[in-house]
């Protein structure tokens, strides 16, 4: 398995990207090749700090970086030598099997869609974000790639999300829910009502509409949403988890009795923190493009980068793209 990492992508690049790469090379013996794409001088400086000389590692120089304030499509067109563009080129040319980037999400989506195209049967790619609940792991699809989705896009997201849930997360028959403002069929916008009709007639394991509280209280394995709403939901969940941990720490330190209780329950708190920490999940697959692309959090730590590389390898190993093509072909053959 060969992975191309956008080493200049993210708020703390290239240091966290390099540190995460070193961890991945140490932990994953089946990682055959890891390309670090970006400013060669800066990447080598970081590698020297870790004294890393792994023969599986190769630096691919790129002289440009896509800044977060830039337009996604324009940056891909104008910055031909950006780190994300060069990373995608490695997959396009057959040198790598997957791309990992914690940089500009829009640029990663645009570069992979323009250069790699979409899989057969897919109109628009979508980001599959994994959310932990009390009883399972939920795939939120789409978490920000396509803000102007059409009902037929959402049907494809349902199939792709179910494939990822089944083969990567291990759920035999993933239940699918449509994010709306009420559980009843008649609730929602005209957009969600049209999607509901398609999903109800699809033969998929469609549970129906779900509301925000169902994400954690009555979870399904795949939650469908357009990219605009999905991205808001994802960031709200992340911020809420961080805020609760912060509030809990402050309150537990207020009195000696609380602090003593916290020490006794330390392992439980650590478990909850791990389950709600995005670093553990690494990155979110961009499903639907003809190549594996994992999009990491902008503030990804070394651990998050390491786990994003792991997710890329799992997607390669589980043949996610061929399975998506097979599932879509089988679905449309029945119509």
Beta strands, then each sheet from edge to edge (+ up, - down):
strand 1: 2-6
strand 2: 33-38
strand 3: 57-61
strand 4: 98-101
strand 5: 126-132
strand 6: 137-141
strand 7: 176-179
strand 8: 206-210
strand 9: 222-224
strand 10: 283-287
strand 11: 292-296
sheet 1: 3+ 2+ 1+ 4+ 11+ 10- 5+ 6- 9- 7- 8-
end
